């Protein structure tokens, strides 16, 4: 199935683009999307998506179809074809 | 706000054009005049908030920002002036805000928020505006807002993007629900155009005006993310986390719940 992942803020800067289209197996979870991005699609983004131990970065905010989902729950959240996954690393520019 | 101050002839003249706003009127203006707003800090984002709130007639502004003005602040810190380089930022801020509206009470404190001063700094505020460049400061203000039951407008930017949400303790997610930990790779020095900082600052000022005056629908339970590179504005639904260490049911912060009549 195909879905889109969008990069914002520092992630967009390291990716050098605003989005990618992914092709993942049916039944993939949001956590699998994030690991796929960090390890296959945009390795420069790994530090924003994963902890040094390989877990999902707890400070990262993720939205699927404009609804925020905690990375703590991402392993239990299935994604669907056509979904838009927005990755929002925290920002504090003031 | 049981005892709203009366408007003077100067008030009616100065604010005439905003008194025409549907749903605002004299009652809204009097609510602004009675309000105290705390802003940390007053750089590109917070300085714009302060300027817009002074222009709109908020009665009392408490501003916190340590340090002296530098040349490289001036691409975005529009509350400052070139003549203020090398002098405390708060001096430029007070001068500029008094020129704009001498009737606003401005208390400027040359400190940045930390765990030792946060209660003292935010203690008298009806609304807190968080515009600090460090997550530690934002998380301290978030904890204080939840503890006191005071609304907090969190506004931030990076490069050509901005982000904004309005937190009402007890009703909406808090900042810790969204980002429970300090992110590992935030760089204190970030790319910024003043126009982007001023955009999110103006949006935040409007949120404060709406909260105080009871106008429109504040950005509660929602996070706005905008990207001026492509001119896209996205509103994301956000939810409280039941395991939030700050506002969740097992929190030790001691939330007092939302105050009424904001």
Contacts between the chains, C-beta under 8 A, distances in Angstrom:
chain1	res1	chain2	res2	distance
A	8	B	161	6.0
A	8	B	225	6.2
A	8	B	227	7.0
A	9	B	158	4.3
A	9	B	159	6.9
A	9	B	161	5.3
A	9	B	163	8.0
A	10	B	158	6.5
A	10	B	185	7.2
A	10	B	186	7.8
A	10	B	187	8.0
A	12	B	159	7.8
A	12	B	161	7.7
A	13	B	159	6.6
A	13	B	191	7.8
A	18	B	227	7.7
A	18	B	230	6.9
A	47	B	184	7.1
A	47	B	185	5.4
A	48	B	183	7.8
A	48	B	185	6.5
A	51	B	184	8.0
A	57	B	183	7.5
A	57	B	184	7.4
A	58	B	180	5.8
A	58	B	181	5.2
A	59	B	179	4.7
A	59	B	180	7.0
A	59	B	181	4.8
A	59	B	182	6.8
A	59	B	183	4.0
A	59	B	184	7.3
A	60	B	183	7.7
A	61	B	178	5.5
A	61	B	179	6.5
A	61	B	223	7.7
A	63	B	236	4.5
A	66	B	234	6.4
A	66	B	235	6.8
A	66	B	236	5.1
A	66	B	237	6.5
A	67	B	236	6.9
A	67	B	237	4.8
A	68	B	178	7.2
A	68	B	223	6.8
A	68	B	236	5.3
A	68	B	237	6.4
A	68	B	238	4.5
A	68	B	239	6.8
A	70	B	241	6.2
A	72	B	243	7.7
A	86	B	225	7.6
A	86	B	234	7.1
A	86	B	236	7.3
A	88	B	163	7.5
A	88	B	223	8.0
A	88	B	225	6.3
A	88	B	236	7.8
A	89	B	183	6.2
A	89	B	185	7.9
A	90	B	135	6.7
A	90	B	178	7.6
A	90	B	179	4.4
A	90	B	183	4.7
A	90	B	186	6.8
A	91	B	156	4.7
A	91	B	157	6.7
A	91	B	158	4.1
A	91	B	161	7.2
A	91	B	163	5.9
A	91	B	186	7.5
A	91	B	190	7.7
A	92	B	132	6.7
A	92	B	133	5.5
A	92	B	134	6.2
A	92	B	135	5.3
A	92	B	138	6.0
A	92	B	156	5.2
A	92	B	186	6.0
A	93	B	44	7.8
A	93	B	45	7.1
A	93	B	133	6.3
A	93	B	156	5.5
A	93	B	157	4.2
A	93	B	158	4.9
A	93	B	190	4.7
A	93	B	192	5.8
A	93	B	197	7.1
A	94	B	41	5.8
A	94	B	43	5.2
A	94	B	44	7.1
A	94	B	45	4.7
A	94	B	46	5.9
A	94	B	131	4.0
A	94	B	132	5.2
A	94	B	133	4.6
A	94	B	155	7.7
A	94	B	156	6.4
A	94	B	157	7.6
A	94	B	197	7.8
